[in-house]
């Protein structure tokens, strides 16, 4: 299990993989699981960037997903926003 998978799955009985998270973000699907919010708010930014690189998620895609689905409903990650220059 990767650090991202450990963080997003630690409070749940079932498991969501990096592959599933990647597909959701790349396709800009509306979050159906609160684990997407955990990914953007609780996973350290370094790990989030490593996850993005490892799974070939374009930086712009990650930023757009954050702005559309995470920040827009009131969740924030100020360190990530500084990186995105939002």
Secondary structure, DSSP 8 states (H G I E B T S, - for coil): --HHHHHHHTT-SS---HHHHHHHHHTT---SSTHHHHHHHTS-HHHHHHHHHHTT--HHHHHHHIIIIIGGGT---HHHHHHHT-
